[in-house]
Amino acid sequence: MAELELNYYILFANYTHGLALQELLKKEKLTARIAPTPRSIQGELSCGMSLLVKQEEIEAVRSFLERSGAEYHSIVEMPCQIQPKRDRFC
């Protein structure tokens, strides 16, 4: 059985904090893609924007967050919901 791929969503109180963190991560050569926050983890946050980080990058991103003091609300781990073969029938 294949190992479950995990994604990590960095949540924010507002869009400005998310864009600022994405720019900081780019400068550090770390990848974080802007993504809508899944409703199941959005909670009280009304921003609706998150940064999506792949499993292989999360430790470097966490280390950067500790060093930089960048603003964010939380990091939530979720199974990958992206299904690249969802439109294929054969």
N, C-alpha and C positions, 0 to 999 in steps of 0.2 A: 504494500500500500504506500502511495506517495505521501511524503511529509507535507503537512498543511502549511501553505505559504501565508505569512502574516504581513499585514500592512499596519502602519502606525499613523494616526491622525493627530496632528498638533492643533489644538483648539485655541481660539482667541476670543477676547471680549469684544474686539472690533477689528474691522478690515485693515485699518492702518497698521496695527501691530503685526498682522500676518504678512503684509507686503514688506514691511521693514525687515522681518526675520528672513523672508525669502531672499532678499538682497544680501543680507549678511551671510547666509549660507552659501550663496553663489560665489561670493568673494573667497570663501573658505574651500571652494570646489566640492561642496556637498550638494546633493540633489534632493530637492523637495518640490513637489508639484502642487500647484494650487488646485484644490478639489472642493466640491460641495461637502459639507459635513453631513454624514448619514444621520437621518432623523433619530435613529435609535440611540445615538450618543450625544446629540446636540444639547439636550437638557434645557437649562435656563438660558443658555447663550443664544442671543438673537442674531449674531453675526452671520452664521450659516456658511462661513468660509473656513477652510482648514488647509493645512499643508500635509500632503501625503508623502510619507517616507517609507522606503522599502526596508525590509528586514535587515539586509546586509549593511545598511547605512545608519541604523538607529543608534548604535553605541557611539559613533563619531558625532552624531547630531546631539545626543544627550550631553556628551563631554563638552561640546561647544556651548550649549545652553548654560551649563554650570559656569564656564569661564567668562562668558560674555554678559551674563545677567539680562539677556533679552527677555522682553515681556511675552508671556503666553499663559494660557489658563491651565491646560493639562495635556497629557499625551495619552491617547487611548489605543490599545492594541485590538485589532479585529482581523478575522480571517479574510484573505483576499476575496473580493467580490467580483473582480474582473474576470470574465470568461472569454478568452480570445476566440474560442471556437463556437460561440453561441449561435452564429448564423450559418453554420455548416451542418448539412444533413447527411453527409456521406463520410 
